[in-house]
Amino acid sequence: MFMDVAAAERLAPAERCLDDCMTLLHAYAQFAIPAQVRTTELVVTNTANKSSVTHGNLIPRWEDNMIHGHTVVWLPTLRHLVDVTAEQFSEIAVLDEGPVIAGDTGAHYKDGAPERIVVKRGNLRLTYTLAPAQTTAVLLDHPVPRAGAASYRRRGVNVASAVVSILVSSLPEERVQLIPHKRVAALVEAVRDLPEHETLKRGSVQPTALSHIRW
């Protein structure tokens, strides 16, 4: 959700699913939370008039350095799917409910992830079908994502830094230990009494204990 707000402030293009997924991959890594980028086919069904539209596909391809497909983040230990750029699709954007964050529904598992996750949002039913992990691996073995590896890591560290900063400013000390992820709780404790500095680029604020890298 933080990334979605930051993207809106930076006027980032809507079709940035792979960039955001790779950034999240590194952000979750800072918290020792396993994460996977997965290619997906998304079917949006209007339950009122029974119409449907399909976005992405299970066999994506690169063309002129652009992906013909859609990607999401799957969190295997938390069993949640994250689609930061769901609102690039007009049917979802009109509801103005932000990124899709959904737990699985006990579906059959394959390659460490459910084959299908169904999400209800307003009068829409969003059906995510995840491609095999090998398909995504082939997608990521392309010059564009390989060239962006350092940038993805830098952004991921900065997102994690910003999240820790938000938790420090919003959670009283006695509630920090209620954070279910030990590394997150430890980072919040580590930076609580440290000063923050504001970078010169885009005015992002980052706790000094995690990163001095600009967005």
Secondary structure, DSSP 8 states (H G I E B T S, - for coil): -HHHHHHHHTT--S--HHHHHHHHHHHHHHTT---EEEEEEEEEEETTT--EEEEE-SS-EEETTEEESEEEEEETTTTEEEETTGGGSHHHHTT---SEEEE--S--EETTEESEEEEEETTEEEEEEE--HHHHHHHHSSHHHHHTHHHHHHHHHHHHHHHHHHHHHHS-GGGGGG-S-HHHHHHHHHHTTS-EEE-SSTT-EEETTT-----
